[in-house]
Amino acid sequence: MVRPHLPLNALRAFEASARHLSFTRAAIELCVTQAAVSHQVKALEQRIGAPLFRRLPRGLALTDEGIALLPTLRDSFDRIADLLEQVEGGQVREVLTIGAVGTFTVGWLLPRLPGFREAHPWIDLRLSTNNNRVDIAAEGLDYAIRFGNGAWHGTDSERLFEAPLSPLAAPALAERLRVPADLAHEGLLRSYRSDEWPRWFEAAGIPAPSIKGPMFDSSGLMVEAAVLGVGIALAPPLMFSRHLAAGIILQPFDISVSMGCYWLTWLQSRQITPAMAAFRNWILAMSADPMMRAEELRRPQEQPAF
């Protein structure tokens, strides 16, 4: 089907005028005269055979026809603008949407993201956080980074690394902890996984006390509570290296227990895009030495050829 020539200048003049409800303000935005905008709108009205504005003593008002045309036209201009933004320097930009556990995002991923952006400026990264409960399909994610055993229905997964748990305490509390048994006399902060503290005490070789401290759905919140002296957190030190380096939290014992790994996961039905392949290669390279400081990793990487 051959479509008639679209009067793009007239459509742009109408859209700007409808947004401002003023030919004068539209002219200023479009860097033309008010007469030119008025002429373009009039030509469009003649073409469609209906008025788009009611000319009022002070400004404009849209007619029913103008109200009907505006949303479609605005959406079309927005989509054109988005597409043009995706093309930079002859290379098409690609959106990559990732959902990740909040603790992993803040404690490990964010400090390393500048290196990824430097290596892959053509990828428009969209990042959201969760508490390990995520629906990849419903949320429209390319990848989800989760903690567990790697077995999630309908997904493929790639192991990143372990992040063993160990007690973390504010300095004032840590000074009172000489041996693991001293923890029985302190408030022990909990996650929704009830077996974590018992597993840690088992690794320490002593019976677990009754765990009745506050419960948190995020290790990040738990450690912030520990910083404030609310109690002792059981969390992965690797995710809180900046807290440890700053001395606002201490790891009183070297004993740790592994409860699983972080995994990169994606739908089995998902076709792998160039952006997905680039991120997978990058994060697997970073995960080879997860304890390396982020600033040591900011070296340019070659963009993969597709």
Sequence and secondary structure as in RCSB ss.txt:
>XXXX:A:sequence
MVRPHLPLNALRAFEASARHLSFTRAAIELCVTQAAVSHQVKALEQRIGAPLFRRLPRGLALTDEGIALLPTLRD
SFDRIADLLEQVEGGQVREVLTIGAVGTFTVGWLLPRLPGFREAHPWIDLRLSTNNNRVDIAAEGLDYAIRFGNG
AWHGTDSERLFEAPLSPLAAPALAERLRVPADLAHEGLLRSYRSDEWPRWFEAAGIPAPSIKGPMFDSSGLMVEA
AVLGVGIALAPPLMFSRHLAAGIILQPFDISVSMGCYWLTWLQSRQITPAMAAFRNWILAMSADPMMRAEELRRP
QEQPAF
>XXXX:A:secstr
       HHHHHHHHHHHHHT HHHHHHHHTS HHHHHHHHHHHHHHHTS SEEEETTEEEE HHHHHHHHHHHH
HHHHHHHHHHTEETTEE EEEEEEEEHHHIIIIIHHHHHHHHHH TTEEEEEEEESS   TTTTT SEEEEEESS
  TTEEEEEEEE  BEEEB HHHHTT SSGGGGGGS B EES TTHHHHHHHHHTS      S EES HHHHHHH
HHTTS BEEE GGGGHHHHHHTSSB      B   EEEEEEETT    HHHHHHHHHHHHHHTSTTS GGGG   
      
